[in-house]
Amino acid sequence: MDKLKIAIQKSGRLYEDSIKLLKDCSIEVNIGIDKLKTTALNFPLEVLFLRDDDIPQYLEDGVADIGIVGKNVLLEKRKRIKIKETLGFGKCRLSIAVPKSLSYNNIKDLNGKRIATSYPFLVEEFFKKKCIDTEIHEISGAVEIAPGIGLADCICDLVSSGSTLFMNGLKEVETVLQSEAVLASHLHLDSTQNIIMEKLLFRIRAVKKAKNNKYILLNVSNEKLEKIISYLPGIKSPVILPLANSECSSVHSVVNENDFWGIIENLKALGARDILVLPIEKIIL
């Protein structure tokens, strides 16, 4: 049977979330110690475990058909591959950081500075667009120590919480790129590979949609029902069910996670009560 080959990090910040995504898509993968590849038990998928920096090259060469990789790595490597879907995890930013002791007003203060980074192409492109002249030093690993040992005046590195910068006496001053994990593919998949990929994308999008929404159930008196319905349309429209108390109804709907607390507060103000909130496993539209 034909299989689609997917490359994921063998270790690192995207590994666990990538495996969890497959599990959430109901794809069973046998994960063993030091495995380089494995085959899904219930989906035509072969999983390759690779270094994150190598995934773009493997995709361009067609060794892997699709892969989960950070957008920052994909853009830095500049390989001929295609982003198929953003995945919503591994979010971080590629940022310029300077010593806390350095007085910083705007990006012009970086003119002529030495910058240590593992992303020389992205940094060079950023400063070229800003018309700022810098000296880029490419290093791998432990970029944040470069100013402290005199290798550079400032750095450009991935930042999530900012705690590493703080511990090394640095402050974030400019954002070069907002990044997250993406699903990327080889440019020339055959018809069978495309069919399998679309099936996988269908599952991934259902999982993503579910994570961004909550299922809510609430009770409301019938005299206030119209106001609740007009405020809470749901995906299509809310579900209205009668209760044993003929003067009240039960309303079922889906709300976006980002707007959740504001919506709940307004529903309470409109007369909703007994609000029950449930997680959603998948949403198929």
N, C-alpha and C positions, 0 to 999 in steps of 0.2 A: 504493500500500500504506500502511495506517495505521502511524504511528510514535509512539513515546513520546518526549516531550521531557524531557531531563534537564539541569538547570542545575548547573554546577560552577564553582569559582573560576577566573577567567581568569589569576590569578597569586596568589602567597602560599603559605602553609604547607600547604594542602590540595590544591593543584593537582597536583603530581607524584604523590602517593599516589592521587588520584582517577583519573588517567589510567592508572596502574599497575593499579588494581583492574579497570578495564574490560579492559585487556590480559590480565590473569590470568583473566578470564572469557571469553577468546577473542573479544573484541569489537574489531574493527579500526577505529580512528578516525584519520582523516587530520588531523594537527595542523600547521597552518601559522602563519606569523608574523602576529600581530595579527588572527587570525580571531575573529569574534564567534560563529560557529556552524559546525557541520559535521555530516555525516551518517555514521553507522557503515556500513561496507562490507558487513558480513555479519550484521547484526542490526537489527530495526526500531527504531532509536534515533537521535534528533537531539540533538546536544550543543550547549547554549548556554553561552557563556563569560561570566560575570557577576562583578561585585563581590560579595564574600561577604555584605556587609551588605544587598544588594539581593535575594538569593535568597529569603528568607522572603516578601517582598512579591510576588515573581513567582509563587511557589507559591500563595499565597492567592488571587491574581487569576486563576490558571489559565493564565498565559502559559507557565509551565513545569509539567509534570505531576509530576515528581519532581526532587529536588535533593540534592546532597551538601553539607552545611553543618555547621559546628561547633555542638554542642549549646548552647554559651554564646551564640552569635549567635541561634539559634532561640528560646531562652527570653527573651533580652533584647528581641527584637522583638515577642513576644507575638502572633504572627499565627495565624490559624485554619488550621493545617496539622497533619499527623499524622506522627509518627515511625514508620517501618516497620522499621528495622533499625539497630543500632549497628554500626559498621564496624571498630573496633579500631585505627584509626590517628588521628593528630592529637591524641593524648592530652596533656592539660595540665590545669592547675587555675587557677581564678580565685581569687586570694589577696589578702589584706590584707598590706601591707608597710609597715614603719615605719623611720625612720632608726636605724642601729646604735647611735647615741648615746642613743637614747630607752630608758629603763628600762621594760620591759614585763613585767607579771605575768599579766594575764588580760584578757579582752575589755572589762572595765569601764574599763580604762585608755584606751579609745578614746572614751569618753563626752565629747561636746562638741568632738571633733576635726574638722578639715576634711579631707575625703577626695577626692582627685582620681581620676577613673575614666572609662572609656569605656562603662561598664555601670551607669548610674545606677539603672535599675529593679531589677536583681538585687542591687545593693548596698543599696538602700533596703529591699527586702524582707528581706534578711538581718538588718540591724540592727533592723528592726521586730520580727522574731521574737525577737531577743535583748533587746528593750526597752532599746536603747542609742540615745541621741540624738546624731546626727552631722550635719555640714553637708557636703552632697555637691556637688562641683564637676565638672561634665561637661566633659571635654576629649577630643580625638581625637588619638592619636599622641603619642609621647614622654611618656607619663604619668609615667615614672620620674623625670623631672627636676623635677616639681612641688614636692617638699619643698625641693630645693636652691635654687629661685628664690623661695621664700616664698609660692607659690600655695596650698599645702596642707601639712598636718602629716604626712599619710601617703597611700598610694595603694592602689587595688585594680586589679590588672591580671592578665593571663594569665601563667602561669609554667610553664616546662617544666624546664629545667636549673637555673634560678636565677642564672645567670651575669650577666644584665643587672642584676638587683637588686644583686648583690655589687659590680659595677663602679660602681654609683651610690650606694654606701654605705647600702643598705637591707637589712633582714632580714624574712623571711616570718614572720608570726605567726598568721594565721587563714586557713582555707580556706573560701571561699564556695561553690564549686561544682567538682566533678570533671567534666571535659568531654572529649569526643572527637568525631570525625566521625560523623554519622548520615545515613541515607538517609531523607528526609522526602518527603511527597506532598501534593498537592492533595486536599482532602476529598472531592471528587465526581468521581472518574474514571469514565469509561464502561466498559462491559463489555470492549471491545477493549483499552482502556488497562490495565485490571486484569489481563487475560490476559498481556499483554506484561510488565507489572511483575512478575507472579508468576514468569515465566520468568527474568527478570533476577535476582530474589531467590533463585531456585533455584541459579543459578550463583554468586552472591555467597556464599551459605551454604556451598556446597561448597568454595569457595576459603578462606573463613574457617576451616572445620573442618580443612582440610589444613594451614594455617599453624600451628595450635595443636597439631599432632601430628607424631610421627616414626615412620617404619616401621623396625622393628628385626628383624634376623635373628641367631640365635645357635645355637651347637652345645652339646649337653649329653649326658652319659652317660644311658642309659635308666634307670639306678637312681635318678637324681636328677630325672627328667623330671616326675614327679607334683608335686613341690614347686615346680618352675618353673611348671607349668601353673596350679596353685592360686594362685600369686602374680601371674601375668601373664595375666589373662583376655582382654585385647584388646578390640576393639569388641564382638564377640559372644563369640568364643573364639579362642584362638591356633590357627594352622595348624601341624600337626605333619607333618614329612616324614622318611622314612627316609634314612639315608646309606649309602654304600658300606660303611662300617664298621658292621656290624649291631649293635654295642653302643652306638651313639650315634644321636641324632636331631637334626634341624634344626627350630627353633621360629621361627615368623614371627608378629609381632604389631605393634600400634600403641600408642604410649604418648604421654601428654600432655606437651607441651613444659615446662609448669610443674613437673611431677614427674620430669622426665627423669633428672637426675643421681642423685637418690635411688634411683630404680628400678634404674638401671644398677649402682650400687654394691651393692644388695641381690641383684641377679641374679648378680653376680660371686661374692658370698659364698655363694650357693646352689649354685654349681658351673657357671654358664654360662661359655662361653669363645668366642673367635672372634666377638665381637659386631660386627655390621655395622649402621651407622645410615644411613638414606636419607631425603632430603626427600620429601614427598608433594605432588604438584601439586594434586590435588583429591580430596575424599572424597564419594561419593554414597551416602547411606544410604536 
